[in-house]
Amino acid sequence: MDRPEEVLENAGLGQDYLGQPKTQVLPGFTCDICCEDEPGLETYAMKCGHRYCVDCYRQYLAQKIKDEGEAGRIQCPKDGCNRIVDSKSLDLLVAVDLKYRYVIFDWNPNTTD
């Protein structure tokens, strides 16, 4: 493979964060999912740049983990974006009670994921 970083990036598996990911409050931000635009709204974006409010990200991830049994291949909420949500982002955004379930789905070879 001549350019492994490029191959991983095109597959949605490129490295997102060297350090710890963070949420941000951006003035004038409106979430494309819930249309919330209140001042002080916490937001999050992966390397792909698709930014949503933290509440929408958390609901999206909870649905993928609890309802759909996804674990290691959860993609960015943006339609058509193939960026995979990395483990650091999951650690930041997933509720404590779901983290255990995520780890089990990701580890267990008997799950359909």
C-alpha positions as CSV (number, residue, x, y, z in Angstrom):
1,M,0.0,0.0,0.0
2,D,1.6,3.2,-1.1
3,R,-0.4,5.7,1.0
4,P,-2.0,3.9,3.9
5,E,-3.2,7.2,5.6
6,E,-5.1,8.1,2.5
7,V,-6.7,4.7,2.2
8,L,-7.8,4.8,5.8
9,E,-9.1,8.4,5.4
10,N,-11.2,7.4,2.3
11,A,-12.7,4.5,4.2
12,G,-13.8,6.8,7.0
13,L,-11.2,5.5,9.4
14,G,-8.6,8.3,9.4
15,Q,-7.3,9.5,12.7
16,D,-9.6,12.1,14.2
17,Y,-7.8,13.4,17.3
18,L,-4.3,13.1,18.6
19,G,-5.3,14.4,21.9
20,Q,-8.7,14.4,23.6
21,P,-11.8,15.6,21.6
22,K,-13.7,18.5,23.0
23,T,-17.2,20.0,22.7
24,Q,-17.4,23.7,21.7
25,V,-19.8,26.5,22.2
26,L,-19.9,28.5,18.9
27,P,-21.7,31.8,18.7
28,G,-24.6,31.8,16.2
29,F,-24.5,28.0,15.7
30,T,-27.8,26.2,14.7
31,C,-27.9,22.4,14.8
32,D,-29.0,20.9,11.5
33,I,-30.8,18.1,13.2
34,C,-32.9,19.8,15.8
35,C,-32.6,23.4,14.6
36,E,-31.7,24.5,18.2
37,D,-29.8,27.8,18.2
38,E,-29.8,28.9,21.9
39,P,-26.8,30.8,23.1
40,G,-24.3,28.5,24.9
41,L,-25.3,25.4,23.0
42,E,-22.6,22.7,23.3
43,T,-21.6,21.3,19.9
44,Y,-19.3,18.6,18.6
45,A,-17.7,17.8,15.3
46,M,-15.4,15.1,14.1
47,K,-12.6,15.6,11.6
48,C,-15.1,15.6,8.8
49,G,-16.4,18.9,10.1
50,H,-20.1,18.0,10.4
51,R,-21.1,19.8,13.6
52,Y,-24.2,19.0,15.6
53,C,-25.4,19.9,19.1
54,V,-24.1,17.4,21.8
55,D,-27.7,16.4,22.7
56,C,-28.4,15.3,19.1
57,Y,-25.0,13.5,18.9
58,R,-25.8,11.6,22.1
59,Q,-29.3,10.6,21.0
60,Y,-27.9,9.4,17.6
61,L,-25.2,7.3,19.3
62,A,-27.6,5.9,21.9
63,Q,-30.0,4.8,19.1
64,K,-27.1,3.2,17.1
65,I,-25.9,1.3,20.2
66,K,-29.1,0.4,22.0
67,D,-31.6,0.0,19.2
68,E,-29.5,-1.0,16.2
69,G,-26.7,-2.9,18.0
70,E,-24.0,-1.0,16.3
71,A,-20.6,-0.7,17.8
72,G,-17.4,-0.3,15.8
73,R,-18.9,1.1,12.6
74,I,-21.1,4.0,13.6
75,Q,-20.8,6.6,11.0
76,C,-21.2,10.4,11.2
77,P,-24.8,11.5,11.4
78,K,-24.5,13.4,8.1
79,D,-26.1,11.6,5.2
80,G,-23.4,10.3,2.8
81,C,-20.5,10.9,5.2
82,N,-18.5,7.7,5.8
83,R,-16.4,9.0,8.7
84,I,-16.5,6.4,11.5
85,V,-17.1,7.7,15.0
86,D,-13.8,7.0,16.8
87,S,-13.5,5.6,20.3
88,K,-12.4,8.9,21.8
89,S,-15.5,10.6,20.5
90,L,-17.6,7.8,21.8
91,D,-16.0,8.1,25.3
92,L,-16.8,11.8,25.3
93,L,-20.4,11.6,24.1
94,V,-21.9,8.2,25.1
95,A,-23.6,8.0,28.5
96,V,-21.9,5.9,31.1
97,D,-24.6,3.3,31.1
98,L,-24.2,2.8,27.3
99,K,-20.4,2.6,27.4
100,Y,-20.5,-0.9,28.8
101,R,-22.9,-2.0,26.2
102,Y,-20.8,-0.4,23.4
103,V,-17.7,-2.3,24.6
104,I,-19.6,-5.6,24.7
105,F,-20.9,-5.1,21.2
106,D,-17.5,-4.1,19.9
107,W,-15.7,-7.1,21.6
108,N,-18.3,-9.9,21.3
109,P,-17.7,-11.9,18.1
110,N,-21.2,-13.3,18.4
111,T,-22.9,-10.0,17.7
112,T,-24.1,-9.3,14.2
113,D,-22.1,-6.1,14.1
